[in-house]
């Protein structure tokens, strides 16, 4: 996945998280069929560029919004 696609995915998830909250975001993505495939590998491929500290900072940023 390219950096533009990754950025768009991150923005989309952030909007969903902000508007729907974590539980409803997960339900929404599941209804779209996003959970088909190996989600662990998909998440790892997107987040592998972040250190643990950076990943936690991004998460806390979205939680505050």
RATA-V32553 format. One record per helix or strand. SS is the DSSP state (~ for helix, > for strand). FROM is the first residue (numbers start at 0). TO is the last residue. If there is no record, write none. Layout:
{{SS FROM TO} {SS FROM TO}}
//
This chain:
{{~ 2 31} {~ 38 46} {~ 51 63}}
//
